[in-house]
């Protein structure tokens, strides 16, 4: 391949990539982007460095991906909260990966024209969009090192030389430090040799073994470490699993077929995609096994290895197809060549038109998805717009506590950190820990109702007294460990808000209803609320044993006044209306914890 063709091909690939993914620059931050930004903003560099680079203390929920963490820190240091800049970096990484793929495929296909078609199709495919428009996803960065490993390894096999071999090993290590996909590289490199350099492998098995031994040792150490930190660690140390239901099962084969359908028919869902995938699978079997098409066999194997770890996860996500989508590009390259070789005069033009159509379809899908995601991101930000409008700043030492928030607390924490800095702490009822409102100089509590309205209530430290010592254990093996009252001095029309801290001491076989009754000095009912925990969103039958459950009681204060109001809290079986008694209470018929006193005044 001459230098001019290489240069113009690279410019064309870069131009197509930037044009196709230009709409992603307007998406803004969303979802887990805020989580990672929160970790940067709320940490000193030393703490951030230690938490992300020291494997002994790395937060296991976010895996061990220190190079991704370093890149995010550099981006924030350079761009602050400029989301467009973060997205531009991610798009640029995608373009770099596409150029590296072009370099690799020119060797694999041995025809730069086929490599160009494959990469032009790949760079516009909508399957890559999730990994590209998500500004903090690690896969594109990891793929730079992954592809460099393949390129240096193949360069070593083609021309020899120790430098390329060492460079491949270094890039392999960098891939492991970026994302777990690096653990599949030893198999990927072995597959590359078996497909493209089989005669060399067969002539000298010992040389092949020595060449691959450092890779397998490195992968074994990494997998052992990963098993200890991410899989074998007890829940108390490792936190909640990031992906429930991970493991072997029938879903592995089901997911494999679903992913193949997406690769085979990448632009939009169709009732015929399964049929087309089956036909394509037969064609590919013939081409790779009978015609022995080595390039497609190599791409197919690499695509399978890249998607293999994701097959263990029950849910489907197209971002795991970031590299595997290149297989579609390879198929299109051969199909376009087949069309161009036909004897009809318009065959070459039809081949070019086919590639242009694929790029156009991909660009349209990426643009549509970007618009939809930008709308979702705006709606997420609008959740807290009333708070932003009311508070240009919060005083130092402020806690913002969110009850029933439509935005997860870890995401909301990043949103508040971007706007107010690290001085504002954010907590919420979806986090299994106590609010500790009294520990903060200022605590602002927001309860989100069904309409996502969130009236503000400023917590005060007025004490209340429970008639029984906490914790109390009900006969159904549910323990009430504690409670926090947001305000004990109220006015008619206010919400009386109580946070409850439950724990299941055993597996609960039925759904219990929580009751909260506001009574006056004569024990007359003034207001009440009966509901399964978290307004029915977390019934007791699905509680995990020994996990702290944060629940809430919201009681609208009626138009009464007085200084001796109390709240009675307990559990009952909705089917029988029988209340669960409290074990160990002086009166064995006690079935409610009484909290008081509350003052209601004009």
C-alpha positions as CSV (number, residue, x, y, z in Angstrom):
1,X,0.0,0.0,0.0
2,X,1.5,3.3,-1.0
3,X,1.8,6.3,1.3
4,X,-0.8,8.4,-0.5
5,X,-3.5,5.7,-0.3
6,X,-2.7,5.2,3.4
7,X,-2.9,8.9,4.1
8,X,-6.2,9.5,2.2
9,X,-7.8,6.4,3.6
10,X,-6.9,7.6,7.1
11,X,-8.3,11.1,6.5
12,X,-11.5,9.6,5.0
13,X,-12.0,7.3,8.1
14,X,-11.4,10.2,10.5
15,X,-13.8,12.5,8.6
16,X,-16.6,9.9,8.5
17,X,-16.1,9.1,12.2
18,X,-16.3,12.8,13.3
19,X,-19.3,13.5,11.1
20,X,-21.3,10.4,12.2
21,X,-20.6,11.0,15.9
22,X,-20.9,14.8,15.9
23,X,-24.5,14.6,17.3
24,X,-23.1,12.9,20.4
25,X,-21.3,16.1,21.5
26,X,-24.7,17.6,22.5
27,X,-25.8,14.8,24.8
28,X,-24.2,16.1,28.0
29,X,-23.4,13.9,31.0
30,X,-25.9,11.2,32.0
31,X,-26.2,8.2,34.3
32,X,-22.8,6.8,35.5
33,X,-20.9,9.7,34.1
34,X,-21.9,11.6,37.2
35,X,-20.8,8.8,39.4
36,X,-17.2,8.9,38.1
37,X,-17.1,12.7,38.1
38,X,-18.4,12.6,41.7
39,X,-15.4,10.5,42.7
40,X,-13.0,13.0,41.1
41,X,-14.6,16.1,42.5
42,X,-14.9,14.8,46.1
43,X,-11.3,13.4,46.3
44,X,-7.9,14.9,46.6
45,X,-5.6,13.6,43.9
46,X,-3.7,11.4,46.5
47,X,-6.8,9.8,47.7
48,X,-8.1,9.4,44.1
49,X,-4.8,7.9,43.0
50,X,-4.7,5.4,45.9
51,X,-8.3,4.4,45.5
52,X,-8.0,3.7,41.7
53,X,-4.4,2.4,41.4
54,X,-3.9,0.5,44.6
55,X,-5.6,-2.9,44.0
56,X,-5.8,-3.5,47.7
57,X,-8.2,-0.6,48.3
58,X,-9.8,-0.1,44.9
59,X,-13.5,0.2,45.1
60,X,-14.7,-3.2,43.8
61,X,-18.0,-2.0,42.6
62,X,-16.3,0.0,39.8
63,X,-13.8,-2.8,39.1
64,X,-10.0,-2.2,38.7
65,X,-9.6,0.1,35.8
66,X,-6.9,2.6,36.8
67,X,-6.0,3.9,33.4
68,X,-9.6,4.8,32.7
69,X,-9.7,6.6,36.0
70,X,-6.5,8.5,35.1
71,X,-7.9,9.6,31.8
72,X,-11.1,10.9,33.5
73,X,-9.0,12.8,36.0
74,X,-6.9,14.4,33.2
75,X,-10.1,15.3,31.3
76,X,-11.7,16.9,34.4
77,X,-8.5,18.8,35.1
78,X,-8.4,20.2,31.6
79,X,-12.1,20.7,30.9
80,X,-13.9,20.8,34.2
81,X,-17.6,20.1,33.8
82,X,-17.6,20.7,30.0
83,X,-19.5,17.6,28.7
84,X,-18.9,18.4,25.1
85,X,-15.1,18.1,25.6
86,X,-15.5,14.7,27.3
87,X,-17.6,13.5,24.4
88,X,-15.1,14.8,21.9
89,X,-12.3,12.9,23.6
90,X,-14.5,9.7,23.4
91,X,-15.2,10.3,19.7
92,X,-11.5,10.9,19.1
93,X,-10.7,7.6,20.8
94,X,-13.2,5.9,18.5
95,X,-11.5,7.4,15.4
96,X,-8.1,6.3,16.7
97,X,-9.4,2.8,17.1
98,X,-10.8,2.8,13.6
99,X,-7.4,3.8,12.2
100,X,-5.7,1.1,14.2
101,X,-8.3,-1.4,12.8
102,X,-7.5,-0.2,9.3
103,X,-3.8,-0.8,10.0
104,X,-4.5,-4.3,11.3
105,X,-6.9,-5.3,8.5
106,X,-4.5,-4.2,5.7
107,X,-2.3,-7.0,6.9
108,X,-5.1,-9.4,7.5
109,X,-7.0,-8.9,4.2
110,X,-3.7,-8.1,2.2
111,X,-5.8,-5.6,0.3
112,X,-6.2,-2.1,1.6
113,X,-9.4,-1.5,-0.3
114,X,-11.1,-4.3,1.6
115,X,-9.7,-3.0,4.9
116,X,-11.0,0.5,4.1
117,X,-14.5,-0.7,3.3
118,X,-14.6,-2.8,6.5
119,X,-13.5,0.1,8.7
120,X,-15.8,2.7,7.0
121,X,-18.7,0.4,7.7
122,X,-17.6,-0.2,11.3
123,X,-17.0,3.4,12.2
124,X,-20.6,4.3,11.4
125,X,-22.3,1.2,12.8
126,X,-24.8,2.1,15.5
127,X,-23.6,-0.9,17.7
128,X,-20.6,1.1,18.7
129,X,-22.7,4.1,19.8
130,X,-23.2,3.1,23.4
131,X,-19.5,2.8,24.0
132,X,-18.9,6.1,22.2
133,X,-21.6,8.5,23.4
134,X,-21.1,7.3,27.0
135,X,-18.3,9.6,28.0
136,X,-16.9,7.4,30.9
137,X,-17.1,3.9,29.3
138,X,-13.7,2.2,29.4
139,X,-14.0,-0.1,26.4
140,X,-12.9,2.4,23.7
141,X,-9.8,3.3,25.6
142,X,-9.0,-0.4,26.4
143,X,-9.5,-1.1,22.7
144,X,-6.6,1.2,21.8
145,X,-4.2,-1.0,23.8
146,X,-6.0,-4.2,22.7
147,X,-5.5,-3.3,19.0
148,X,-1.9,-2.2,19.5
149,X,-1.2,-5.6,21.1
150,X,-2.6,-7.3,18.0
151,X,-0.6,-5.1,15.7
152,X,2.7,-5.4,17.5
153,X,2.2,-9.1,17.9
154,X,1.5,-9.6,14.2
155,X,4.4,-7.3,13.3
156,X,6.6,-9.5,15.4
157,X,5.4,-12.6,13.6
158,X,5.8,-11.0,10.2
159,X,9.2,-9.5,10.6
160,X,10.6,-10.7,13.9
161,X,12.4,-8.4,16.2
162,X,12.3,-8.3,20.0
163,X,11.1,-4.7,20.3
164,X,7.7,-5.4,18.7
165,X,7.3,-8.5,21.0
166,X,8.1,-6.4,24.1
167,X,5.8,-3.6,22.9
168,X,3.0,-6.2,22.5
169,X,3.5,-7.4,26.1
170,X,3.5,-3.8,27.4
171,X,0.2,-3.0,25.5
172,X,-1.2,-6.3,26.9
173,X,-0.5,-5.0,30.4
174,X,-2.0,-1.6,29.7
175,X,-5.2,-3.3,28.4
176,X,-5.5,-5.2,31.7
177,X,-5.1,-1.9,33.5
178,X,-7.9,-0.4,31.5
179,X,-10.6,-3.0,31.3
180,X,-11.2,-6.7,31.9
181,X,-11.4,-7.5,28.2
182,X,-7.6,-7.6,28.2
183,X,-7.8,-11.1,29.9
184,X,-9.0,-12.5,26.5
185,X,-5.9,-11.3,24.7
186,X,-3.9,-14.5,25.2
187,X,-6.6,-16.5,23.4
188,X,-7.0,-13.8,20.8
189,X,-3.3,-13.9,19.9
190,X,-3.2,-17.7,19.9
191,X,-6.2,-17.6,17.5
192,X,-4.5,-15.1,15.3
193,X,-1.4,-17.4,15.0
194,X,-3.5,-20.5,14.4
195,X,-5.5,-18.8,11.6
196,X,-2.8,-16.8,9.9
197,X,0.5,-18.5,10.8
198,X,-0.5,-22.1,11.3
199,X,2.4,-23.6,9.5
200,X,4.8,-21.6,11.7
201,X,3.0,-22.9,14.9
202,X,3.1,-26.5,13.6
203,X,6.8,-26.4,12.8
204,X,7.8,-25.2,16.3
205,X,5.4,-25.8,19.1
206,X,8.1,-25.1,21.7
207,X,8.8,-21.6,20.2
208,X,5.1,-20.9,20.3
209,X,4.8,-22.0,23.9
210,X,7.7,-19.8,25.0
211,X,6.3,-16.8,23.1
212,X,2.9,-17.1,24.7
213,X,4.0,-18.1,28.2
214,X,4.3,-14.5,29.6
215,X,0.8,-13.7,28.3
216,X,-0.7,-16.7,30.1
217,X,1.1,-16.0,33.3
218,X,0.0,-12.4,33.3
219,X,-3.6,-13.4,32.5
220,X,-3.6,-16.1,35.2
221,X,-2.4,-13.6,37.9
222,X,-5.0,-11.0,36.7
223,X,-7.8,-13.5,36.7
224,X,-6.8,-14.8,40.2
225,X,-6.7,-11.3,41.5
226,X,-10.0,-10.5,39.8
227,X,-11.7,-13.6,41.3
228,X,-10.5,-12.6,44.8
229,X,-11.6,-9.0,44.5
230,X,-14.8,-9.2,42.4
231,X,-16.3,-12.6,42.6
232,X,-15.1,-14.5,45.7
233,X,-15.2,-11.4,48.0
234,X,-18.0,-11.5,50.6
235,X,-20.9,-9.1,50.1
236,X,-19.9,-7.1,53.1
237,X,-16.5,-6.4,51.5
238,X,-17.5,-6.2,47.9
239,X,-20.8,-4.3,48.2
240,X,-23.7,-5.1,46.0
241,X,-23.0,-7.0,42.8
242,X,-23.0,-4.6,39.8
243,X,-24.7,-7.2,37.7
244,X,-27.2,-9.6,39.2
245,X,-27.4,-13.2,37.9
246,X,-23.9,-13.3,36.4
247,X,-22.8,-16.8,35.7
248,X,-23.2,-19.8,33.4
249,X,-26.7,-20.9,32.2
250,X,-28.9,-21.1,29.2
251,X,-28.8,-17.3,29.0
252,X,-25.3,-17.6,27.7
253,X,-26.4,-19.3,24.5
254,X,-29.5,-17.1,24.2
255,X,-27.3,-14.0,24.6
256,X,-24.9,-15.3,22.0
257,X,-27.6,-15.6,19.5
258,X,-29.1,-12.2,20.3
259,X,-25.8,-10.6,19.9
260,X,-25.2,-12.4,16.5
261,X,-28.7,-11.1,15.4
262,X,-27.6,-7.6,16.2
263,X,-24.3,-7.9,14.3
264,X,-26.1,-9.5,11.4
265,X,-28.9,-6.9,11.2
266,X,-27.4,-3.9,12.9
267,X,-29.5,-0.9,12.0
268,X,-33.0,-1.5,13.5
269,X,-35.0,-4.4,14.9
270,X,-36.9,-6.5,12.4
271,X,-39.2,-9.5,12.7
272,X,-37.0,-11.1,10.0
273,X,-33.7,-10.5,11.8
274,X,-33.7,-14.0,13.2
275,X,-34.3,-15.6,9.9
276,X,-31.7,-13.4,8.2
277,X,-29.2,-14.3,10.9
278,X,-29.8,-18.0,10.4
279,X,-29.2,-17.7,6.6
280,X,-26.1,-15.6,7.2
281,X,-24.8,-18.1,9.7
282,X,-25.0,-20.9,7.0
283,X,-23.3,-18.7,4.4
284,X,-20.5,-17.8,6.9
285,X,-20.1,-21.5,7.8
286,X,-19.6,-22.3,4.1
287,X,-17.2,-19.3,3.5
288,X,-15.1,-19.9,6.5
289,X,-15.0,-23.7,6.7
290,X,-15.3,-24.8,3.0
291,X,-13.7,-21.9,1.3
292,X,-11.3,-21.4,4.3
293,X,-11.6,-17.7,4.4
294,X,-8.9,-16.9,7.0
295,X,-9.6,-13.2,7.5
296,X,-13.3,-13.8,8.3
297,X,-12.4,-16.7,10.5
298,X,-10.0,-14.5,12.4
299,X,-12.5,-11.6,12.8
300,X,-15.3,-14.1,13.8
301,X,-13.1,-15.6,16.5
302,X,-12.0,-12.2,17.8
303,X,-15.6,-11.0,17.8
304,X,-16.6,-14.1,19.9
305,X,-13.8,-13.6,22.3
306,X,-14.7,-9.9,22.8
307,X,-18.3,-10.7,23.5
308,X,-17.7,-13.9,25.6
309,X,-17.4,-12.2,29.0
310,X,-20.6,-10.3,28.4
311,X,-22.5,-13.5,27.7
312,X,-22.4,-14.3,31.4
313,X,-24.5,-11.1,32.1
314,X,-28.3,-11.7,31.7
315,X,-29.0,-8.3,30.2
316,X,-28.0,-7.3,26.6
317,X,-26.1,-4.2,26.0
318,X,-24.8,-3.1,22.6
319,X,-21.7,-1.4,24.1
320,X,-20.2,-4.9,24.5
321,X,-20.2,-5.2,20.7
322,X,-17.7,-2.3,20.4
323,X,-15.1,-4.5,18.7
324,X,-17.3,-7.4,17.6
325,X,-19.2,-5.1,15.2
326,X,-16.1,-5.1,13.1
327,X,-17.2,-8.6,11.9
328,X,-20.1,-6.9,10.1
329,X,-17.6,-4.6,8.4
330,X,-15.5,-7.6,7.2
331,X,-18.6,-9.3,5.8
332,X,-19.6,-6.1,4.0
333,X,-16.1,-5.7,2.6
334,X,-16.3,-9.2,0.9
335,X,-19.9,-8.7,-0.3
336,X,-19.1,-5.3,-1.8
337,X,-16.1,-6.9,-3.6
338,X,-18.3,-9.6,-4.9
339,X,-20.7,-7.0,-6.3
340,X,-17.9,-5.0,-7.9
341,X,-16.5,-8.1,-9.7
342,X,-19.8,-8.7,-11.5
343,X,-19.7,-8.2,-15.3
344,X,-22.5,-5.5,-15.3
345,X,-21.2,-2.0,-16.1
346,X,-22.8,-0.5,-13.0
347,X,-21.4,-3.1,-10.6
348,X,-18.6,-1.0,-9.3
349,X,-20.9,1.9,-8.7
350,X,-23.4,-0.4,-7.0
351,X,-20.6,-1.6,-4.7
352,X,-19.7,2.0,-3.7
353,X,-23.4,2.8,-3.3
354,X,-23.9,-0.1,-0.9
355,X,-21.1,1.1,1.3
356,X,-22.4,4.7,1.2
357,X,-25.9,3.4,2.2
358,X,-24.5,1.5,5.2
359,X,-22.7,4.6,6.4
360,X,-25.8,6.8,5.9
361,X,-28.0,4.3,7.8
362,X,-25.5,4.1,10.6
363,X,-25.2,7.9,10.8
364,X,-29.0,8.2,10.9
365,X,-29.3,5.7,13.7
366,X,-26.5,7.3,15.7
367,X,-28.1,10.8,15.3
368,X,-31.6,9.5,16.4
369,X,-30.1,7.7,19.4
370,X,-28.1,10.8,20.3
371,X,-31.2,12.9,20.2
372,X,-33.2,10.5,22.4
373,X,-30.3,10.2,24.9
374,X,-29.9,14.0,25.0
375,X,-33.6,14.3,25.9
376,X,-33.2,11.7,28.6
377,X,-30.1,13.5,30.0
378,X,-32.0,16.8,30.0
379,X,-35.0,15.2,31.9
380,X,-32.6,13.8,34.4
381,X,-31.0,17.2,35.0
382,X,-34.5,18.8,35.3
383,X,-35.3,16.7,38.3
384,X,-33.3,19.0,40.5
385,X,-33.9,22.3,38.6
386,X,-36.3,23.6,41.4
387,X,-33.5,23.0,43.9
388,X,-31.0,24.8,41.7
389,X,-33.4,27.7,41.3
390,X,-33.9,28.0,45.1
391,X,-30.2,27.6,46.0
392,X,-27.5,29.4,44.1
393,X,-25.2,28.0,46.8
394,X,-25.5,25.8,49.8
395,X,-23.6,26.6,53.0
396,X,-20.6,24.4,53.8
397,X,-21.3,21.3,55.7
398,X,-24.7,20.8,54.0
399,X,-26.5,17.4,53.6
400,X,-29.0,17.0,50.8
401,X,-31.1,14.0,51.5
402,X,-33.4,12.6,48.8
403,X,-36.4,10.4,49.6
404,X,-37.9,8.4,46.7
405,X,-35.8,10.2,44.1
406,X,-36.3,9.2,40.5
407,X,-32.5,9.7,40.1
408,X,-30.2,7.3,41.9
409,X,-28.4,8.9,44.8
410,X,-24.9,8.1,43.5
411,X,-25.8,9.9,40.2
412,X,-27.5,12.8,42.0
413,X,-24.3,13.2,44.1
414,X,-22.3,13.8,41.0
415,X,-24.8,16.2,39.7
416,X,-24.7,18.3,42.9
417,X,-20.9,18.0,43.1
418,X,-20.6,19.5,39.6
419,X,-22.9,22.4,40.5
420,X,-22.0,23.1,44.2
421,X,-18.6,21.4,44.7
422,X,-17.6,18.9,47.3
423,X,-19.0,20.9,50.3
424,X,-22.5,19.5,49.7
425,X,-23.0,15.8,50.7
426,X,-25.8,13.9,49.0
427,X,-27.5,10.9,50.5
428,X,-30.8,9.1,49.8
429,X,-33.1,6.3,50.7
430,X,-31.7,4.0,48.0
431,X,-28.4,3.9,49.9
432,X,-28.3,1.2,52.6
433,X,-27.0,3.5,55.4
434,X,-28.5,5.9,57.9
435,X,-29.0,9.6,57.0
436,X,-27.6,10.9,60.2
437,X,-29.3,14.3,59.7
438,X,-28.1,15.6,63.1
439,X,-24.5,15.2,62.1
440,X,-24.7,18.1,59.7
441,X,-24.9,21.8,60.3
442,X,-27.5,22.0,57.6
443,X,-29.7,19.2,56.3
444,X,-32.2,19.7,53.4
445,X,-34.7,16.9,52.9
446,X,-36.6,16.4,49.6
447,X,-39.4,13.9,49.2
448,X,-40.4,13.1,45.6
449,X,-44.0,12.3,45.2
450,X,-45.6,10.5,42.2
451,X,-45.5,13.7,40.2
452,X,-41.8,14.1,40.9
453,X,-42.6,17.2,42.9
454,X,-40.1,17.6,45.8
455,X,-41.0,20.1,48.5
456,X,-38.1,21.1,50.6
457,X,-38.0,20.5,54.4
458,X,-35.1,21.7,56.6
459,X,-34.3,19.2,59.3
460,X,-34.0,20.3,62.9
461,X,-32.5,18.4,65.8
462,X,-35.6,18.5,68.1
463,X,-35.4,15.2,70.0
464,X,-38.1,12.5,70.1
465,X,-38.4,9.5,72.4
466,X,-39.5,6.0,71.6
467,X,-41.3,4.1,74.3
468,X,-39.2,1.0,73.7
469,X,-35.4,0.7,73.5
470,X,-34.2,0.2,69.9
471,X,-33.6,-2.0,68.1
472,X,-37.0,-3.8,68.4
473,X,-37.6,-7.2,66.8
474,X,-41.0,-8.2,65.6
475,X,-42.2,-11.8,65.7
476,X,-41.9,-12.0,61.9
477,X,-38.1,-11.7,62.2
478,X,-38.1,-8.1,61.0
479,X,-36.0,-5.7,63.1
480,X,-36.6,-2.0,63.4
481,X,-33.1,-0.7,64.2
482,X,-33.8,2.9,64.4
483,X,-35.5,6.0,63.0
484,X,-34.9,9.6,62.2
485,X,-37.4,12.4,62.4
486,X,-36.8,15.3,60.0
487,X,-38.9,17.8,62.0
488,X,-40.7,17.4,65.2
489,X,-42.2,20.9,65.3
490,X,-44.7,21.2,62.4
491,X,-47.5,23.3,61.0
492,X,-50.8,22.2,59.5
493,X,-50.2,21.4,55.9
494,X,-46.6,20.2,56.5
495,X,-45.4,16.7,55.9
496,X,-44.3,14.8,59.0
497,X,-41.4,12.7,57.7
498,X,-39.8,9.8,59.5
499,X,-37.0,7.6,58.1
500,X,-37.2,4.0,59.3
501,X,-34.3,1.5,59.3
502,X,-35.4,-2.1,58.9
503,X,-33.4,-5.3,58.7
504,X,-34.6,-8.8,57.9
505,X,-33.0,-11.3,60.4
506,X,-34.2,-14.2,58.3
507,X,-35.9,-14.8,54.9
508,X,-39.4,-13.2,55.0
509,X,-42.0,-15.4,53.3
510,X,-44.9,-12.9,53.1
511,X,-45.4,-9.2,52.4
512,X,-46.0,-7.1,55.4
513,X,-47.7,-3.7,55.5
514,X,-46.1,-0.9,57.4
515,X,-48.6,1.3,59.3
516,X,-47.9,4.8,60.8
517,X,-50.6,6.4,62.8
518,X,-50.5,10.0,64.1
519,X,-52.5,10.1,67.4
520,X,-53.2,12.8,69.9
521,X,-52.9,12.8,73.7
522,X,-56.2,10.9,73.9
523,X,-54.9,8.2,71.5
524,X,-57.4,9.4,68.8
525,X,-56.3,8.9,65.2
526,X,-55.4,12.2,63.6
527,X,-53.7,11.0,60.4
528,X,-52.3,7.7,59.1
529,X,-50.5,5.9,56.3
530,X,-50.6,2.2,55.6
531,X,-48.3,0.9,52.8
532,X,-45.8,-1.8,52.0
533,X,-42.2,-0.5,52.5
534,X,-41.1,2.2,50.2
535,X,-44.6,2.9,49.0
536,X,-44.9,-0.7,47.7
537,X,-41.7,-0.6,45.7
538,X,-39.8,-3.0,48.1
539,X,-42.2,-5.6,49.6
540,X,-40.8,-7.5,52.5
541,X,-40.8,-10.9,50.7
542,X,-37.9,-9.8,48.5
543,X,-35.8,-8.3,51.3
544,X,-32.3,-9.7,51.5
545,X,-31.3,-11.2,54.8
546,X,-29.3,-8.8,57.1
547,X,-29.4,-6.0,54.6
548,X,-30.3,-2.5,55.9
549,X,-33.5,-1.2,54.4
550,X,-34.2,2.5,54.5
551,X,-37.9,3.2,54.5
552,X,-39.9,6.4,55.0
553,X,-43.2,7.6,56.4
554,X,-44.9,10.7,55.0
555,X,-47.9,11.9,57.0
556,X,-49.6,15.1,55.9
557,X,-50.3,17.2,59.0
558,X,-54.0,17.9,59.4
559,X,-55.4,21.3,60.6
560,X,-55.0,20.6,64.3
561,X,-52.7,22.0,67.0
562,X,-51.2,20.7,70.1
563,X,-48.0,19.5,71.8
564,X,-48.6,15.9,72.6
565,X,-48.9,14.1,69.3
566,X,-47.3,10.7,68.8
567,X,-46.7,8.3,65.9
568,X,-47.4,4.6,66.3
569,X,-45.4,2.4,63.8
570,X,-45.8,-1.3,63.3
571,X,-46.4,-4.1,60.8
572,X,-49.5,-6.2,59.9
573,X,-50.5,-8.9,57.4
574,X,-52.9,-7.3,54.9
575,X,-54.7,-10.6,54.3
576,X,-55.6,-11.1,58.0
577,X,-55.1,-7.6,59.4
578,X,-53.2,-9.3,62.2
579,X,-50.4,-7.2,63.6
580,X,-46.9,-8.5,64.2
581,X,-46.1,-8.3,67.9
582,X,-42.8,-7.0,69.3
583,X,-40.6,-9.6,71.0
584,X,-39.4,-8.8,74.5
585,X,-41.8,-5.9,75.1
586,X,-43.2,-5.7,78.7
587,X,-46.7,-6.1,77.3
588,X,-46.5,-9.1,75.0
589,X,-49.4,-7.7,73.1
590,X,-47.5,-4.6,72.0
591,X,-47.5,-4.4,68.3
592,X,-46.4,-0.9,67.6
593,X,-43.5,1.4,68.5
594,X,-44.6,4.8,69.7
595,X,-42.6,7.9,68.9
596,X,-43.2,11.3,70.4
597,X,-43.8,14.0,71.1
598,X,-44.6,16.1,68.1
599,X,-45.7,19.7,68.2
600,X,-48.2,21.1,65.7
601,X,-48.7,24.9,65.9
602,X,-49.8,27.6,63.6
